[in-house]
Amino acid sequence: MLLALTGCVVVLIFFLALPGTGQAQNAEHGKELFERRCTACHGLDKNKEGPRLRGVYGRMSGSVPSFPYSDGVKAAHLTWDATSLDKWLTDTEKLIPNNDMGIQIAKAEERADIIAYLKQLPSN
């Protein structure tokens, strides 16, 4: 019994340590955060200082044809998924040197919620 319980605890700790797990992702809260923290530079459906973000989840970095990306982003060839977006929102310069985005979101829960919001948006 103790061995089985210990095994369950080890598995739980392992999964809680994985990026994007162990925290509930709240797309509604992500929408609020997006509107407060991102919309000064990004629109969902039109480019602003940053590229439009509807459909960003699953899209290749630097691939919106109407947006003038930095050379670093154009050369990165990343697919934006939960892992890459989390790294991007944590430290853009570490993920893609010489990019033009100057914001970092320190709290993992906030990054996860913003990513959950972007992921659930329907593409146009």
C-alpha positions as CSV (number, residue, x, y, z in Angstrom):
1,M,0.0,0.0,0.0
2,L,2.8,2.4,1.0
3,L,4.7,1.6,-2.2
4,A,1.6,2.3,-4.4
5,L,1.0,5.6,-2.6
6,T,4.7,6.6,-3.0
7,G,4.5,5.8,-6.7
8,C,1.4,7.9,-7.1
9,V,3.1,10.8,-5.4
10,V,6.2,10.5,-7.6
11,V,4.0,10.5,-10.8
12,L,2.0,13.5,-9.5
13,I,5.2,15.5,-8.8
14,F,6.6,14.6,-12.2
15,F,3.5,15.9,-14.0
16,L,3.3,19.1,-11.9
17,A,6.9,19.9,-12.9
18,L,6.1,19.7,-16.6
19,P,5.6,23.1,-18.3
20,G,1.9,23.9,-18.7
21,T,0.7,21.3,-16.3
22,G,-0.3,21.5,-12.7
23,Q,-2.1,24.8,-13.3
24,A,-5.6,25.3,-14.6
25,Q,-5.6,27.3,-17.7
26,N,-8.4,29.9,-17.8
27,A,-9.1,31.3,-21.3
28,E,-11.6,33.8,-19.9
29,H,-8.9,35.2,-17.6
30,G,-6.5,35.0,-20.5
31,K,-8.9,37.2,-22.5
32,E,-8.9,39.8,-19.7
33,L,-5.1,39.7,-19.5
34,F,-4.8,39.9,-23.3
35,E,-7.0,43.0,-23.4
36,R,-5.1,44.7,-20.6
37,R,-1.5,43.7,-21.5
38,C,-1.4,43.0,-25.3
39,T,-3.9,45.1,-27.2
40,A,-1.7,48.3,-27.1
41,C,0.5,46.6,-29.7
42,H,-1.5,43.6,-31.0
43,G,-4.9,43.2,-32.5
44,L,-6.7,39.9,-33.1
45,D,-7.6,40.7,-36.7
46,K,-5.4,43.5,-37.8
47,N,-1.7,44.3,-37.5
48,K,-0.7,47.1,-35.2
49,E,2.8,47.7,-33.8
50,G,2.8,43.9,-33.6
51,P,1.3,41.3,-35.9
52,R,-2.4,40.2,-35.6
53,L,-2.7,37.3,-33.2
54,R,-5.9,35.5,-34.2
55,G,-4.6,32.1,-35.4
56,V,-1.2,32.6,-33.9
57,Y,-1.5,29.2,-32.1
58,G,-0.1,26.7,-34.6
59,R,1.3,29.3,-37.0
60,M,4.9,29.6,-38.1
61,S,6.8,32.6,-36.6
62,G,7.2,35.5,-38.9
63,S,4.5,34.3,-41.3
64,V,1.9,37.0,-41.5
65,P,2.7,38.4,-45.0
66,S,1.4,41.9,-44.3
67,F,3.6,42.4,-41.2
68,P,7.3,43.6,-41.3
69,Y,8.9,41.2,-38.8
70,S,12.4,41.7,-37.4
71,D,15.1,39.6,-39.1
72,G,15.3,37.5,-35.9
73,V,11.7,36.5,-36.0
74,K,11.7,35.9,-39.7
75,A,14.7,33.5,-39.3
76,A,13.4,31.7,-36.2
77,H,11.1,29.2,-38.0
78,L,9.2,28.3,-34.8
79,T,5.7,27.0,-34.6
80,W,3.8,28.9,-32.0
81,D,2.5,26.3,-29.5
82,A,2.1,26.2,-25.8
83,T,5.8,25.6,-25.2
84,S,7.2,28.2,-27.6
85,L,4.6,30.8,-26.6
86,D,5.4,30.3,-23.0
87,K,9.1,30.7,-23.7
88,W,8.4,33.8,-25.8
89,L,6.2,35.5,-23.2
90,T,8.8,34.6,-20.5
91,D,11.8,36.2,-22.3
92,T,11.5,37.1,-26.0
93,E,15.1,37.9,-26.4
94,K,16.3,34.6,-25.0
95,L,14.0,32.7,-27.4
96,I,14.6,34.8,-30.5
97,P,17.5,37.3,-30.2
98,N,17.2,40.6,-32.1
99,N,13.4,40.7,-32.0
100,D,11.3,43.9,-31.6
101,M,9.0,42.8,-28.8
102,G,9.9,44.3,-25.4
103,I,7.5,42.7,-22.9
104,Q,7.8,39.9,-20.5
105,I,5.1,38.2,-18.4
106,A,6.7,37.0,-15.2
107,K,3.8,34.9,-13.8
108,A,3.5,31.4,-15.3
109,E,-0.3,31.4,-14.6
110,E,-0.8,34.6,-16.6
111,R,1.2,33.2,-19.5
112,A,-0.8,30.0,-19.4
113,D,-4.1,31.8,-19.4
114,I,-3.1,34.1,-22.3
115,I,-2.0,31.1,-24.3
116,A,-5.2,29.3,-23.5
117,Y,-7.1,32.3,-24.8
118,L,-5.1,32.5,-28.0
119,K,-5.4,28.8,-28.5
120,Q,-9.2,28.7,-28.3
121,L,-9.8,31.6,-30.7
122,P,-11.3,30.5,-34.0
123,S,-9.1,31.3,-37.1
124,N,-10.5,33.5,-39.8
